[in-house]
Each structure stands twice: as C-alpha cells, then as structure tokens.
Amino acid sequence: MNNEVPQDKSLDNSLSLYQEGYHFIQNRVEKYQSDLFEARLLGKHTVCMRGEEAAKLFYNTELFQREGAIPKRIQKSLFGVGGVQALDGKEHDHRKSLFLSMMTPLEEKKLGELVLAKWEDCIEQWEQAEHIVLFEEARKVLCRTACEWAGVPLEEAIVAERADEFTSLVDAFGAIGPRHWKGRRARTKLDEWAGSLIEDVRNGNLDAKEGTPLHTIAFHKDLKGELLDTHTAAVELNNVLRPIVAIAVFITFEALALHEHLQSRTRLTTDQEREAFVQEVRRYYPFGPFLGAKVRKDFTWRECDFKKGQLVILDLYGTNHDEKQWGEADQFKPDRFLKEEPSLYNFIPQGGGDPMTGHRCPGEGITVEILKATLDFLVNKIEYDVPKQDVSFSLVKMPTLPASGFIMSHIRRKK
Ligand code: HEM
C-alpha cells in the first residue's frame, strides 16, 4: 500500500469498470485530482494511470513486461494464444520485426488504393438500395481488402460470415456472457481456418505470392531458426486480418464526424488536411480503452511504490482526452494536428512509444491510409443523404459504435 497515492476505497472495482467503461479511470483521476491511483481489480491491487508521463513510464520495458499481464479470456478471444502481444524482450523484438517488415509505407499506400477500389465497386449496388448501414458495408469491404492484400483466398459467398467472425473477436474483449462466448467460438474457427492456409502454403497445396503476409508468415523463422508452429502462425495471420477489419469502427465514426462537424468538411482539400481529420477521428472517438502490463521489478515513481508482479493499467482514451495535453479535448478539432505534431506518448489510440522497440501497434500507417482513402471516397466519389437515426454511442459499452451503425440513403455516384 502507498500512503501518498490515492487509494480507491471500493472492495473491488471490477464491476465499476464494466459500469463506467471508457470513463472508469478518468472519473477517478478527476475525483482524486491525480493521474495515478490504486484500485482493486479482479481482487488484486492495481495501479491505474493516464497521461503522457504515465505512458512514457508504461512503455519502459526494463520496468514492465507483458507476459502474464493479458487475461486468458482476452488471449482466447481478441488476441489469440501465442501471439506477439504477450511476448517480451528479444523474442518480442524478433516477432515484431515480422510485422514491421509487412507494413512498409509502400504496402500502406497499396492498401489505401485497394480499399478505394473496393469502395468504388459497391456504388452500383448501393444506387439500387433504399439505404445501407455503413458499418456493415465497411467490415465486408475491409475483409475483402485485407484478404486480397494478404494473399488469402476468400470466396465472395463467405465474406459476410468471415467479416462477422472477425468483428466478434473485437467485440468480445469488453464483454461478459454471450458476446464474449461468440468471440471465443469465432477465435477457434478462425485459427483453424488460418492454420490450414499456413499448412497448405508450406506443403505446396496453395500458391502464395512471395511478399504477401500469408507467404511471409508461413515461412518466418523464430530466433532458433525454426518455422513458427502452425497455431502460432495462424494467430499471427489473424493478427494481420482481424485489425484491418476492425478499422470499420473508425470508418463509422469518420462518417459521423463528416456529418456532425460540417465546418471541418469544407477544409479537406489538401492531403495534410485530410490526414489531420483522420488523426482527430482516432483521437476523439473511443476504441481501445486501456492496456495492461505487469511490473518487472520493484521501483518507485511519483511517490508510488510499484511492486514486482503488480498489474498496471494505462488509460488510452483518457490520455487522448487529457485536457493538459489537448486544449478543448472534448471538441472535434482536426486543425490541432496541423499546428502541432503529437508525441509518441500523448496521442495513443493504438498504443504508445516506438513501434520498433515496444508494443505500439505496427498497423497505424495502414489505419491512417485506409481512413484517408475512405474519406476521399465519402467526400469526392459519392453523394448521399443521412436519414434521421440514432447516432449516439455509449461510453460504457467497450468497444462502442454509433447505435445505428450509420445509415446512408439515396446514394449516387458523384459526377
Ligand atoms: C497492437 C489498436 C489496427 C496490428 C495494438 C495495440 C493497440 C492497437 C491499442 C496495443 C499496443 C500495446 O500493447 O502497447 C489498434 C486499433 C486499430 C489497429 C484501434 C484500428 C482499428 C491495426 C492494424 C494492424 C494491427 C491495421 C495490422 C494490419 C497490431 C499488432 C499489435 C497491435 C500485430 C501487437 C504489437 C505488439 O504487441 O508489439 N493495436 N490497432 N493493428 N496491433 Fe493494432
């Protein structure tokens, strides 16, 4: 126990976490007027923190480790067992280099062009429809895009089913009950499917082009010079496909931002302005709520004694909304990204720190390119109406989404 650090008095906060969602840490930061406090979560003393300085600390790999920090229920749904997320040290760096090698600026651009082409393919069908739900369309478009880019064969007849399975993995992380179990079943199915693709490529039954993620992962060698076991390779292939499909959440918020912040829409003429808009979408709207790590060795920071083995939670959403860093944090203002470059630790929708040396998401470039291409599509390639609907989103449900999924009607190709 730390006498100097605020202690949340509740016997156990696990229920409050589910009841307060994205605001759980923020609420207590305000209550205790401290970026750091202790609480009991799942029966254990846990340090909760937010803000740029806290993020710098959290990404110090000499002080924190991921092994043992990710609950089994999250590994068995969202991440998969054996993936890069739970590795540390040299093993992590080596596996991470596999991801970074697939996500070069050239590949990121390729994905942007591919997704734009897939969006354009939808227009004819949409022109015949009374309305479409953007989230539903986005996850199918992204599933086709992800598989084509990765070299993974995907029949059109099963696109909707696959897209739904990938979504269930993401939907499971903040859920208890049926939503969680749907994700667990999808995980088993997707890992088996990806595993059979890996085996087929390795034994020559499936032709995978060199340079595609399917080929690269199938023939990646670990530090001992051995191929990854089939299950681990399958988990890593899904670690590429699943998050690309998940960008559908940001796309839905992107369309909402275009609709609700019309003044920003008029300033999307240059690439810089479009990028600033996309960055503000990633900062402002909620997606990943927080991350956990385990203390590697005893140390003291800001009069708080961190004990070896203790769980520490970093607030991603709260750091992106920290008033100290972001003036008028609760307003959607893309221009802020034109004036100032964010740091590696204050803008952390996809984790913080350096992606080469730590756990920061290697897919940020892909996310930004896909969101930019989609913005171009929504603004320059089509016209549409936004009928009356419920676009509110909960800050309790994790992950969240506008209730309607964003309905668009009377869609026509822009002349
Ligand atoms: C890691 C969010 C897109 C692949 C992460 C982390 C977050 C995150 C919060 C954890 C960082 C940490 O543990 O410190 C997101 C969001 C995305 C997205 C919100 C957009 C929807 C992508 C894409 C890819 C990707 C497009 C790849 C195609 C990964 C991988 C990791 C990761 C492999 C694990 C990195 C590691 O442990 O070293 N992401 N991500 N993500 N992301 Fe993303």
Boltz pocket constraint, residues with backbone or C-beta under 6 A from the ligand:
constraints:
  - pocket:
      binder: B
      contacts: [[A, 84], [A, 85], [A, 86], [A, 96], [A, 99], [A, 239], [A, 240], [A, 241], [A, 243], [A, 244], [A, 246], [A, 247], [A, 248], [A, 250], [A, 287], [A, 288], [A, 291], [A, 348], [A, 349], [A, 350], [A, 351], [A, 352], [A, 355], [A, 358], [A, 359], [A, 360], [A, 361], [A, 362], [A, 363], [A, 364], [A, 366], [A, 367]]
      max_distance: 6.0
